[in-house]
């Protein structure tokens, strides 16, 4: 749907297979802006956090001098 125009539906048989060389590049392009904004907002809130992202997994690392 675009404004008031609705196209007819059709099947799409396109994608990137697991293990494709494009997968790390495309995932970085899609996820970087989200992770960058999240990390920036959390640092403004004084929440020390680092985000490490792999193609199939993600990790949030928070460090503090206190166990609490």
PQR file with spaces between the fields and no chain letter, atoms N, CA, C, O and H, PARSE charges and radii, in Angstrom:
ATOM       1  N    UNK     1       0.839   -1.178    0.000 -0.4000 1.5000
ATOM       2  CA   UNK     1       0.000    0.000    0.000 -0.0000 2.0000
ATOM       3  C    UNK     1       0.883    1.240    0.000  0.5500 1.7000
ATOM       4  O    UNK     1       1.830    1.335    0.781 -0.5500 1.4000
ATOM       5  N    UNK     2       0.581    2.165   -0.854 -0.4000 1.5000
ATOM       6  CA   UNK     2       1.296    3.432   -0.923 -0.0000 2.0000
ATOM       7  C    UNK     2       0.255    4.518   -1.110  0.5500 1.7000
ATOM       8  O    UNK     2      -0.416    4.575   -2.141 -0.5500 1.4000
ATOM       9  H    UNK     2      -0.188    2.088   -1.489  0.4000 1.0000
ATOM      10  N    UNK     3       0.119    5.389   -0.104 -0.4000 1.5000
ATOM      11  CA   UNK     3      -0.958    6.388   -0.083 -0.0000 2.0000
ATOM      12  C    UNK     3      -2.302    5.674   -0.256  0.5500 1.7000
ATOM      13  O    UNK     3      -2.686    4.893    0.616 -0.5500 1.4000
ATOM      14  H    UNK     3       0.664    5.343    0.733  0.4000 1.0000
ATOM      15  N    UNK     4      -3.013    5.912   -1.330 -0.4000 1.5000
ATOM      16  CA   UNK     4      -4.298    5.254   -1.543 -0.0000 2.0000
ATOM      17  C    UNK     4      -4.216    4.112   -2.547  0.5500 1.7000
ATOM      18  O    UNK     4      -5.235    3.497   -2.864 -0.5500 1.4000
ATOM      19  H    UNK     4      -2.702    6.546   -2.037  0.4000 1.0000
ATOM      20  N    UNK     5      -3.026    3.821   -3.050 -0.4000 1.5000
ATOM      21  CA   UNK     5      -2.846    2.768   -4.047 -0.0000 2.0000
ATOM      22  C    UNK     5      -2.528    1.450   -3.351  0.5500 1.7000
ATOM      23  O    UNK     5      -1.608    1.380   -2.536 -0.5500 1.4000
ATOM      24  H    UNK     5      -2.199    4.321   -2.793  0.4000 1.0000
ATOM      25  N    UNK     6      -3.285    0.410   -3.670 -0.4000 1.5000
ATOM      26  CA   UNK     6      -3.050   -0.929   -3.139 -0.0000 2.0000
ATOM      27  C    UNK     6      -2.778   -1.852   -4.317  0.5500 1.7000
ATOM      28  O    UNK     6      -3.616   -2.004   -5.205 -0.5500 1.4000
ATOM      29  H    UNK     6      -4.033    0.466   -4.332  0.4000 1.0000
ATOM      30  N    UNK     7      -1.590   -2.471   -4.318 -0.4000 1.5000
ATOM      31  CA   UNK     7      -1.252   -3.387   -5.407 -0.0000 2.0000
ATOM      32  C    UNK     7      -1.832   -4.765   -5.121  0.5500 1.7000
ATOM      33  O    UNK     7      -2.210   -5.078   -3.992 -0.5500 1.4000
ATOM      34  H    UNK     7      -0.909   -2.347   -3.597  0.4000 1.0000
ATOM      35  N    UNK     8      -1.893   -5.569   -6.152 -0.4000 1.5000
ATOM      36  CA   UNK     8      -2.361   -6.940   -5.953 -0.0000 2.0000
ATOM      37  C    UNK     8      -1.266   -7.747   -5.261  0.5500 1.7000
ATOM      38  O    UNK     8      -0.086   -7.417   -5.376 -0.5500 1.4000
ATOM      39  H    UNK     8      -1.586   -5.315   -7.069  0.4000 1.0000
ATOM      40  N    UNK     9      -1.644   -8.783   -4.555 -0.4000 1.5000
ATOM      41  CA   UNK     9      -0.660   -9.602   -3.835 -0.0000 2.0000
ATOM      42  C    UNK     9      -0.052  -10.635   -4.774  0.5500 1.7000
ATOM      43  O    UNK     9      -0.684  -11.072   -5.735 -0.5500 1.4000
ATOM      44  H    UNK     9      -2.603   -9.051   -4.462  0.4000 1.0000
ATOM      45  N    UNK    10       1.180  -11.016   -4.478 -0.4000 1.5000
ATOM      46  CA   UNK    10       1.877  -12.032   -5.267 -0.0000 2.0000
ATOM      47  C    UNK    10       2.949  -12.676   -4.396  0.5500 1.7000
ATOM      48  O    UNK    10       3.451  -12.056   -3.458 -0.5500 1.4000
ATOM      49  H    UNK    10       1.693  -10.661   -3.697  0.4000 1.0000
ATOM      50  N    UNK    11       3.290  -13.899   -4.703 -0.4000 1.5000
ATOM      51  CA   UNK    11       4.304  -14.630   -3.955 -0.0000 2.0000
ATOM      52  C    UNK    11       5.698  -14.140   -4.320  0.5500 1.7000
ATOM      53  O    UNK    11       5.983  -13.818   -5.473 -0.5500 1.4000
ATOM      54  H    UNK    11       2.882  -14.403   -5.465  0.4000 1.0000
ATOM      55  N    UNK    12       6.555  -14.094   -3.308 -0.4000 1.5000
ATOM      56  CA   UNK    12       7.950  -13.711   -3.510 -0.0000 2.0000
ATOM      57  C    UNK    12       8.818  -14.886   -3.104  0.5500 1.7000
ATOM      58  O    UNK    12       8.729  -15.376   -1.978 -0.5500 1.4000
ATOM      59  H    UNK    12       6.323  -14.356   -2.372  0.4000 1.0000
ATOM      60  N    UNK    13       9.637  -15.324   -4.002 -0.4000 1.5000
ATOM      61  CA   UNK    13      10.525  -16.448   -3.729 -0.0000 2.0000
ATOM      62  C    UNK    13      11.970  -15.963   -3.827  0.5500 1.7000
ATOM      63  O    UNK    13      12.760  -16.486   -4.613 -0.5500 1.4000
ATOM      64  H    UNK    13       9.709  -14.926   -4.917  0.4000 1.0000
ATOM      65  N    UNK    14      12.301  -14.959   -3.023 -0.4000 1.5000
ATOM      66  CA   UNK    14      13.627  -14.358   -3.045 -0.0000 2.0000
ATOM      67  C    UNK    14      14.124  -14.271   -1.607  0.5500 1.7000
ATOM      68  O    UNK    14      13.340  -14.039   -0.687 -0.5500 1.4000
ATOM      69  H    UNK    14      11.660  -14.534   -2.385  0.4000 1.0000
ATOM      70  N    UNK    15      15.398  -14.454   -1.421 -0.4000 1.5000
ATOM      71  CA   UNK    15      15.962  -14.326   -0.096 -0.0000 2.0000
ATOM      72  C    UNK    15      17.442  -14.625   -0.116  0.5500 1.7000
ATOM      73  O    UNK    15      18.019  -14.953   -1.153 -0.5500 1.4000
ATOM      74  H    UNK    15      16.035  -14.642   -2.168  0.4000 1.0000
ATOM      75  N    UNK    16      18.036  -14.505    1.036 -0.4000 1.5000
ATOM      76  CA   UNK    16      19.457  -14.811    1.182 -0.0000 2.0000
ATOM      77  C    UNK    16      19.557  -16.074    2.017  0.5500 1.7000
ATOM      78  O    UNK    16      19.053  -16.135    3.138 -0.5500 1.4000
ATOM      79  H    UNK    16      17.567  -14.238    1.878  0.4000 1.0000
ATOM      80  N    UNK    17      20.202  -17.064    1.467 -0.4000 1.5000
ATOM      81  CA   UNK    17      20.337  -18.330    2.162 -0.0000 2.0000
ATOM      82  C    UNK    17      21.312  -18.260    3.316  0.5500 1.7000
ATOM      83  O    UNK    17      22.189  -17.398    3.360 -0.5500 1.4000
ATOM      84  H    UNK    17      20.612  -17.015    0.556  0.4000 1.0000
ATOM      85  N    UNK    18      21.146  -19.177    4.244 -0.4000 1.5000
ATOM      86  CA   UNK    18      22.046  -19.251    5.391 -0.0000 2.0000
ATOM      87  C    UNK    18      23.454  -19.547    4.901  0.5500 1.7000
ATOM      88  O    UNK    18      23.650  -20.421    4.056 -0.5500 1.4000
ATOM      89  H    UNK    18      20.434  -19.878    4.208  0.4000 1.0000
ATOM      90  N    UNK    19      24.434  -18.822    5.427 -0.4000 1.5000
ATOM      91  CA   UNK    19      25.811  -19.009    5.017 -0.0000 2.0000
ATOM      92  C    UNK    19      26.216  -18.145    3.843  0.5500 1.7000
ATOM      93  O    UNK    19      27.348  -18.236    3.368 -0.5500 1.4000
ATOM      94  H    UNK    19      24.275  -18.112    6.112  0.4000 1.0000
ATOM      95  N    UNK    20      25.313  -17.310    3.369 -0.4000 1.5000
ATOM      96  CA   UNK    20      25.620  -16.442    2.234 -0.0000 2.0000
ATOM      97  C    UNK    20      26.626  -15.376    2.659  0.5500 1.7000
ATOM      98  O    UNK    20      26.616  -14.918    3.801 -0.5500 1.4000
ATOM      99  H    UNK    20      24.394  -17.235    3.755  0.4000 1.0000
ATOM     100  N    UNK    21      27.487  -14.990    1.734 -0.4000 1.5000
ATOM     101  CA   UNK    21      28.482  -13.953    2.013 -0.0000 2.0000
ATOM     102  C    UNK    21      27.838  -12.579    2.208  0.5500 1.7000
ATOM     103  O    UNK    21      28.450  -11.694    2.806 -0.5500 1.4000
ATOM     104  H    UNK    21      27.496  -15.362    0.806  0.4000 1.0000
ATOM     105  N    UNK    22      26.622  -12.391    1.716 -0.4000 1.5000
ATOM     106  CA   UNK    22      25.931  -11.103    1.872 -0.0000 2.0000
ATOM     107  C    UNK    22      25.303  -10.923    3.250  0.5500 1.7000
ATOM     108  O    UNK    22      25.036   -9.792    3.658 -0.5500 1.4000
ATOM     109  H    UNK    22      26.124  -13.110    1.231  0.4000 1.0000
ATOM     110  N    UNK    23      25.066  -12.000    3.965 -0.4000 1.5000
ATOM     111  CA   UNK    23      24.363  -11.919    5.241 -0.0000 2.0000
ATOM     112  C    UNK    23      25.053  -11.011    6.260  0.5500 1.7000
ATOM     113  O    UNK    23      24.364  -10.178    6.849 -0.5500 1.4000
ATOM     114  H    UNK    23      25.282  -12.918    3.633  0.4000 1.0000
ATOM     115  N    UNK    24      26.355  -11.109    6.510 -0.4000 1.5000
ATOM     116  CA   UNK    24      26.978  -10.193    7.479 -0.0000 2.0000
ATOM     117  C    UNK    24      26.896   -8.734    7.051  0.5500 1.7000
ATOM     118  O    UNK    24      26.724   -7.850    7.890 -0.5500 1.4000
ATOM     119  H    UNK    24      26.915  -11.786    6.031  0.4000 1.0000
ATOM     120  N    UNK    25      27.017   -8.480    5.769 -0.4000 1.5000
ATOM     121  CA   UNK    25      26.975   -7.105    5.281 -0.0000 2.0000
ATOM     122  C    UNK    25      25.576   -6.515    5.446  0.5500 1.7000
ATOM     123  O    UNK    25      25.422   -5.400    5.945 -0.5500 1.4000
ATOM     124  H    UNK    25      27.157   -9.198    5.088  0.4000 1.0000
ATOM     125  N    UNK    26      24.568   -7.261    5.030 -0.4000 1.5000
ATOM     126  CA   UNK    26      23.196   -6.753    5.130 -0.0000 2.0000
ATOM     127  C    UNK    26      22.741   -6.620    6.578  0.5500 1.7000
ATOM     128  O    UNK    26      22.050   -5.659    6.918 -0.5500 1.4000
ATOM     129  H    UNK    26      24.693   -8.166    4.625  0.4000 1.0000
ATOM     130  N    UNK    27      23.113   -7.564    7.434 -0.4000 1.5000
ATOM     131  CA   UNK    27      22.704   -7.459    8.836 -0.0000 2.0000
ATOM     132  C    UNK    27      23.367   -6.252    9.491  0.5500 1.7000
ATOM     133  O    UNK    27      22.744   -5.586   10.317 -0.5500 1.4000
ATOM     134  H    UNK    27      23.674   -8.345    7.157  0.4000 1.0000
ATOM     135  N    UNK    28      24.612   -5.959    9.141 -0.4000 1.5000
ATOM     136  CA   UNK    28      25.280   -4.772    9.686 -0.0000 2.0000
ATOM     137  C    UNK    28      24.584   -3.496    9.215  0.5500 1.7000
ATOM     138  O    UNK    28      24.413   -2.560    9.995 -0.5500 1.4000
ATOM     139  H    UNK    28      25.118   -6.500    8.469  0.4000 1.0000
ATOM     140  N    UNK    29      24.185   -3.454    7.956 -0.4000 1.5000
ATOM     141  CA   UNK    29      23.504   -2.271    7.428 -0.0000 2.0000
ATOM     142  C    UNK    29      22.148   -2.048    8.091  0.5500 1.7000
ATOM     143  O    UNK    29      21.754   -0.906    8.328 -0.5500 1.4000
ATOM     144  H    UNK    29      24.324   -4.215    7.322  0.4000 1.0000
ATOM     145  N    UNK    30      21.439   -3.122    8.387 -0.4000 1.5000
ATOM     146  CA   UNK    30      20.112   -2.999    8.997 -0.0000 2.0000
ATOM     147  C    UNK    30      20.171   -2.719   10.495  0.5500 1.7000
ATOM     148  O    UNK    30      19.396   -1.906   11.000 -0.5500 1.4000
ATOM     149  H    UNK    30      21.759   -4.050    8.195  0.4000 1.0000
ATOM     150  N    UNK    31      21.078   -3.379   11.210 -0.4000 1.5000
ATOM     151  CA   UNK    31      21.086   -3.289   12.664 -0.0000 2.0000
ATOM     152  C    UNK    31      21.928   -2.156   13.221  0.5500 1.7000
ATOM     153  O    UNK    31      21.675   -1.716   14.343 -0.5500 1.4000
ATOM     154  H    UNK    31      21.707   -4.039   10.800  0.4000 1.0000
ATOM     155  N    UNK    32      22.922   -1.661   12.484 -0.4000 1.5000
ATOM     156  CA   UNK    32      23.796   -0.629   13.019 -0.0000 2.0000
ATOM     157  C    UNK    32      23.050    0.618   13.479  0.5500 1.7000
ATOM     158  O    UNK    32      23.302    1.086   14.589 -0.5500 1.4000
ATOM     159  H    UNK    32      23.128   -2.019   11.573  0.4000 1.0000
ATOM     160  N    UNK    33      22.140    1.179   12.674 -0.4000 1.5000
ATOM     161  CA   UNK    33      21.442    2.390   13.145 -0.0000 2.0000
ATOM     162  C    UNK    33      20.638    2.161   14.430  0.5500 1.7000
ATOM     163  O    UNK    33      20.564    3.049   15.279 -0.5500 1.4000
ATOM     164  H    UNK    33      21.935    0.798   11.772  0.4000 1.0000
ATOM     165  N    UNK    34      20.051    1.002   14.571 -0.4000 1.5000
ATOM     166  CA   UNK    34      19.269    0.689   15.774 -0.0000 2.0000
ATOM     167  C    UNK    34      20.188    0.584   16.986  0.5500 1.7000
ATOM     168  O    UNK    34      19.923    1.187   18.026 -0.5500 1.4000
ATOM     169  H    UNK    34      20.112    0.280   13.882  0.4000 1.0000
ATOM     170  N    UNK    35      21.266   -0.182   16.849 -0.4000 1.5000
ATOM     171  CA   UNK    35      22.200   -0.361   17.967 -0.0000 2.0000
ATOM     172  C    UNK    35      22.897    0.950   18.319  0.5500 1.7000
ATOM     173  O    UNK    35      23.130    1.228   19.495 -0.5500 1.4000
ATOM     174  H    UNK    35      21.481   -0.671   16.004  0.4000 1.0000
ATOM     175  N    UNK    36      23.228    1.748   17.325 -0.4000 1.5000
ATOM     176  CA   UNK    36      23.882    3.031   17.574 -0.0000 2.0000
ATOM     177  C    UNK    36      22.961    3.952   18.376  0.5500 1.7000
ATOM     178  O    UNK    36      23.392    4.565   19.352 -0.5500 1.4000
ATOM     179  H    UNK    36      23.038    1.522   16.370  0.4000 1.0000
ATOM     180  N    UNK    37      21.711    4.047   17.971 -0.4000 1.5000
ATOM     181  CA   UNK    37      20.747    4.902   18.683 -0.0000 2.0000
ATOM     182  C    UNK    37      20.509    4.410   20.099  0.5500 1.7000
ATOM     183  O    UNK    37      20.435    5.208   21.033 -0.5500 1.4000
ATOM     184  H    UNK    37      21.361    3.549   17.178  0.4000 1.0000
ATOM     185  N    UNK    38      20.388    3.099   20.261 -0.4000 1.5000
ATOM     186  CA   UNK    38      20.168    2.533   21.588 -0.0000 2.0000
ATOM     187  C    UNK    38      21.350    2.804   22.504  0.5500 1.7000
ATOM     188  O    UNK    38      21.166    3.218   23.648 -0.5500 1.4000
ATOM     189  H    UNK    38      20.447    2.450   19.502  0.4000 1.0000
ATOM     190  N    UNK    39      22.554    2.576   22.014 -0.4000 1.5000
ATOM     191  CA   UNK    39      23.741    2.800   22.837 -0.0000 2.0000
ATOM     192  C    UNK    39      23.883    4.277   23.200  0.5500 1.7000
ATOM     193  O    UNK    39      24.261    4.606   24.324 -0.5500 1.4000
ATOM     194  H    UNK    39      22.703    2.240   21.085  0.4000 1.0000
ATOM     195  N    UNK    40      23.581    5.165   22.254 -0.4000 1.5000
ATOM     196  CA   UNK    40      23.661    6.603   22.504 -0.0000 2.0000
ATOM     197  C    UNK    40      22.655    7.039   23.573  0.5500 1.7000
ATOM     198  O    UNK    40      22.997    7.815   24.465 -0.5500 1.4000
ATOM     199  H    UNK    40      23.273    4.897   21.341  0.4000 1.0000
ATOM     200  N    UNK    41      21.425    6.546   23.487 -0.4000 1.5000
ATOM     201  CA   UNK    41      20.401    6.895   24.482 -0.0000 2.0000
ATOM     202  C    UNK    41      20.756    6.370   25.864  0.5500 1.7000
ATOM     203  O    UNK    41      20.563    7.067   26.860 -0.5500 1.4000
ATOM     204  H    UNK    41      21.147    5.915   22.763  0.4000 1.0000
ATOM     205  N    UNK    42      21.271    5.150   25.933 -0.4000 1.5000
ATOM     206  CA   UNK    42      21.631    4.585   27.229 -0.0000 2.0000
ATOM     207  C    UNK    42      22.816    5.308   27.854  0.5500 1.7000
ATOM     208  O    UNK    42      22.888    5.425   29.077 -0.5500 1.4000
ATOM     209  H    UNK    42      21.428    4.584   25.123  0.4000 1.0000
ATOM     210  N    UNK    43      23.738    5.791   27.044 -0.4000 1.5000
ATOM     211  CA   UNK    43      24.865    6.555   27.587 -0.0000 2.0000
ATOM     212  C    UNK    43      24.415    7.916   28.091  0.5500 1.7000
ATOM     213  O    UNK    43      24.966    8.422   29.069 -0.5500 1.4000
ATOM     214  H    UNK    43      23.679    5.696   26.050  0.4000 1.0000
ATOM     215  N    UNK    44      23.424    8.519   27.445 -0.4000 1.5000
ATOM     216  CA   UNK    44      22.866    9.778   27.936 -0.0000 2.0000
ATOM     217  C    UNK    44      22.215    9.556   29.300  0.5500 1.7000
ATOM     218  O    UNK    44      22.268   10.430   30.165 -0.5500 1.4000
ATOM     219  H    UNK    44      22.976    8.108   26.651  0.4000 1.0000
ATOM     220  N    UNK    45      21.600    8.387   29.491 -0.4000 1.5000
ATOM     221  CA   UNK    45      20.982    8.044   30.774 -0.0000 2.0000
ATOM     222  C    UNK    45      21.990    7.549   31.794  0.5500 1.7000
ATOM     223  O    UNK    45      21.616    7.102   32.878 -0.5500 1.4000
ATOM     224  H    UNK    45      21.557    7.677   28.789  0.4000 1.0000
ATOM     225  N    UNK    46      23.278    7.627   31.446 -0.4000 1.5000
ATOM     226  CA   UNK    46      24.382    7.209   32.315 -0.0000 2.0000
ATOM     227  C    UNK    46      24.337    5.719   32.627  0.5500 1.7000
ATOM     228  O    UNK    46      24.704    5.294   33.722 -0.5500 1.4000
ATOM     229  H    UNK    46      23.582    7.990   30.565  0.4000 1.0000
ATOM     230  N    UNK    47      23.888    4.938   31.665 -0.4000 1.5000
ATOM     231  CA   UNK    47      23.912    3.481   31.778 -0.0000 2.0000
ATOM     232  C    UNK    47      25.060    2.993   30.905  0.5500 1.7000
ATOM     233  O    UNK    47      24.950    2.992   29.679 -0.5500 1.4000
ATOM     234  H    UNK    47      23.590    5.284   30.775  0.4000 1.0000
ATOM     235  N    UNK    48      26.178    2.572   31.537 -0.4000 1.5000
ATOM     236  CA   UNK    48      27.336    2.151   30.740 -0.0000 2.0000
ATOM     237  C    UNK    48      27.063    0.820   30.050  0.5500 1.7000
ATOM     238  O    UNK    48      26.904   -0.206   30.712 -0.5500 1.4000
ATOM     239  H    UNK    48      26.268    2.572   32.533  0.4000 1.0000
ATOM     240  N    UNK    49      27.009    0.837   28.743 -0.4000 1.5000
ATOM     241  CA   UNK    49      26.689   -0.381   28.015 -0.0000 2.0000
ATOM     242  C    UNK    49      27.470   -0.406   26.701  0.5500 1.7000
ATOM     243  O    UNK    49      27.708    0.625   26.072 -0.5500 1.4000
ATOM     244  H    UNK    49      27.138    1.671   28.205  0.4000 1.0000
ATOM     245  N    UNK    50      27.849   -1.595   26.318 -0.4000 1.5000
ATOM     246  CA   UNK    50      28.456   -1.826   25.006 -0.0000 2.0000
ATOM     247  C    UNK    50      27.638   -2.902   24.317  0.5500 1.7000
ATOM     248  O    UNK    50      27.162   -3.834   24.964 -0.5500 1.4000
ATOM     249  H    UNK    50      27.655   -2.433   26.829  0.4000 1.0000
ATOM     250  N    UNK    51      27.475   -2.780   23.029 -0.4000 1.5000
ATOM     251  CA   UNK    51      26.690   -3.748   22.271 -0.0000 2.0000
ATOM     252  C    UNK    51      27.627   -4.475   21.311  0.5500 1.7000
ATOM     253  O    UNK    51      28.319   -3.851   20.506 -0.5500 1.4000
ATOM     254  H    UNK    51      27.861   -2.023   22.503  0.4000 1.0000
ATOM     255  N    UNK    52      27.639   -5.780   21.405 -0.4000 1.5000
ATOM     256  CA   UNK    52      28.419   -6.615   20.504 -0.0000 2.0000
ATOM     257  C    UNK    52      27.423   -7.442   19.718  0.5500 1.7000
ATOM     258  O    UNK    52      26.579   -8.126   20.297 -0.5500 1.4000
ATOM     259  H    UNK    52      27.077   -6.287   22.059  0.4000 1.0000
ATOM     260  N    UNK    53      27.519   -7.380   18.410 -0.4000 1.5000
ATOM     261  CA   UNK    53      26.556   -8.091   17.585 -0.0000 2.0000
ATOM     262  C    UNK    53      27.268   -9.017   16.610  0.5500 1.7000
ATOM     263  O    UNK    53      28.215   -8.623   15.929 -0.5500 1.4000
ATOM     264  H    UNK    53      28.205   -6.824   17.940  0.4000 1.0000
ATOM     265  N    UNK    54      26.800  -10.231   16.560 -0.4000 1.5000
ATOM     266  CA   UNK    54      27.261  -11.208   15.600 -0.0000 2.0000
ATOM     267  C    UNK    54      26.128  -11.426   14.602  0.5500 1.7000
ATOM     268  O    UNK    54      25.026  -10.918   14.807 -0.5500 1.4000
ATOM     269  H    UNK    54      26.030  -10.551   17.113  0.4000 1.0000
ATOM     270  N    UNK    55      26.372  -12.159   13.545 -0.4000 1.5000
ATOM     271  CA   UNK    55      25.352  -12.355   12.528 -0.0000 2.0000
ATOM     272  C    UNK    55      24.143  -13.080   13.095  0.5500 1.7000
ATOM     273  O    UNK    55      23.010  -12.738   12.757 -0.5500 1.4000
ATOM     274  H    UNK    55      27.267  -12.572   13.379  0.4000 1.0000
ATOM     275  N    UNK    56      24.354  -14.062   13.939 -0.4000 1.5000
ATOM     276  CA   UNK    56      23.242  -14.862   14.443 -0.0000 2.0000
ATOM     277  C    UNK    56      22.982  -14.671   15.929  0.5500 1.7000
ATOM     278  O    UNK    56      22.167  -15.392   16.505 -0.5500 1.4000
ATOM     279  H    UNK    56      25.275  -14.341   14.213  0.4000 1.0000
ATOM     280  N    UNK    57      23.651  -13.723   16.558 -0.4000 1.5000
ATOM     281  CA   UNK    57      23.517  -13.574   18.002 -0.0000 2.0000
ATOM     282  C    UNK    57      23.900  -12.148   18.391  0.5500 1.7000
ATOM     283  O    UNK    57      24.610  -11.468   17.650 -0.5500 1.4000
ATOM     284  H    UNK    57      24.313  -13.137   16.090  0.4000 1.0000
ATOM     285  N    UNK    58      23.435  -11.704   19.538 -0.4000 1.5000
ATOM     286  CA   UNK    58      23.783  -10.381   20.035 -0.0000 2.0000
ATOM     287  C    UNK    58      24.096  -10.444   21.514  0.5500 1.7000
ATOM     288  O    UNK    58      23.664  -11.361   22.212 -0.5500 1.4000
ATOM     289  H    UNK    58      22.858  -12.256   20.140  0.4000 1.0000
ATOM     290  N    UNK    59      24.854   -9.461   21.991 -0.4000 1.5000
ATOM     291  CA   UNK    59      25.275   -9.447   23.387 -0.0000 2.0000
ATOM     292  C    UNK    59      25.295   -8.006   23.870  0.5500 1.7000
ATOM     293  O    UNK    59      25.855   -7.129   23.213 -0.5500 1.4000
ATOM     294  H    UNK    59      25.205   -8.716   21.424  0.4000 1.0000
ATOM     295  N    UNK    60      24.676   -7.767   25.027 -0.4000 1.5000
ATOM     296  CA   UNK    60      24.719   -6.469   25.670 -0.0000 2.0000
ATOM     297  C    UNK    60      25.633   -6.597   26.876  0.5500 1.7000
ATOM     298  O    UNK    60      25.426   -7.468   27.721 -0.5500 1.4000
ATOM     299  H    UNK    60      24.220   -8.480   25.561  0.4000 1.0000
ATOM     300  N    UNK    61      26.637   -5.743   26.965 -0.4000 1.5000
ATOM     301  CA   UNK    61      27.606   -5.802   28.051 -0.0000 2.0000
ATOM     302  C    UNK    61      27.483   -4.525   28.870  0.5500 1.7000
ATOM     303  O    UNK    61      27.628   -3.420   28.347 -0.5500 1.4000
ATOM     304  H    UNK    61      26.806   -5.035   26.279  0.4000 1.0000
ATOM     305  N    UNK    62      27.215   -4.693   30.156 -0.4000 1.5000
ATOM     306  CA   UNK    62      27.141   -3.562   31.064 -0.0000 2.0000
ATOM     307  C    UNK    62      28.194   -3.746   32.152  0.5500 1.7000
ATOM     308  O    UNK    62      28.299   -4.827   32.732 -0.5500 1.4000
ATOM     309  H    UNK    62      27.098   -5.590   30.581  0.4000 1.0000
ATOM     310  N    UNK    63      28.969   -2.715   32.434 -0.4000 1.5000
ATOM     311  CA   UNK    63      30.038   -2.806   33.410 -0.0000 2.0000
ATOM     312  C    UNK    63      29.815   -1.807   34.522  0.5500 1.7000
ATOM     313  O    UNK    63      29.313   -0.706   34.298 -0.5500 1.4000
ATOM     314  H    UNK    63      28.884   -1.837   31.963  0.4000 1.0000
ATOM     315  N    UNK    64      30.197   -2.209   35.735 -0.4000 1.5000
ATOM     316  CA   UNK    64      30.066   -1.325   36.889 -0.0000 2.0000
ATOM     317  C    UNK    64      31.084   -1.741   37.939  0.5500 1.7000
ATOM     318  O    UNK    64      31.539   -2.885   37.952 -0.5500 1.4000
ATOM     319  H    UNK    64      30.605   -3.104   35.916  0.4000 1.0000
ATOM     320  N    UNK    65      31.442   -0.814   38.819 -0.4000 1.5000
ATOM     321  CA   UNK    65      32.352   -1.115   39.927 -0.0000 2.0000
ATOM     322  C    UNK    65      31.618   -1.810   41.066  0.5500 1.7000
ATOM     323  O    UNK    65      32.252   -2.346   41.975 -0.5500 1.4000
ATOM     324  H    UNK    65      31.073    0.116   38.808  0.4000 1.0000
ATOM     325  N    UNK    66      30.302   -1.807   41.029 -0.4000 1.5000
ATOM     326  CA   UNK    66      29.497   -2.400   42.080 -0.0000 2.0000
ATOM     327  C    UNK    66      28.752   -3.632   41.558  0.5500 1.7000
ATOM     328  O    UNK    66      28.379   -3.696   40.386 -0.5500 1.4000
ATOM     329  H    UNK    66      29.787   -1.371   40.291  0.4000 1.0000
ATOM     330  N    UNK    67      28.547   -4.595   42.436 -0.4000 1.5000
ATOM     331  CA   UNK    67      27.773   -5.777   42.054 -0.0000 2.0000
ATOM     332  C    UNK    67      26.277   -5.498   41.982  0.5500 1.7000
ATOM     333  O    UNK    67      25.532   -6.261   41.367 -0.5500 1.4000
ATOM     334  H    UNK    67      28.851   -4.543   43.388  0.4000 1.0000
ATOM     335  N    UNK    68      25.837   -4.415   42.605 -0.4000 1.5000
ATOM     336  CA   UNK    68      24.428   -4.053   42.569 -0.0000 2.0000
ATOM     337  C    UNK    68      24.060   -3.512   41.219  0.5500 1.7000
ATOM     338  O    UNK    68      22.905   -3.150   40.993 -0.5500 1.4000
ATOM     339  H    UNK    68      26.442   -3.796   43.105  0.4000 1.0000
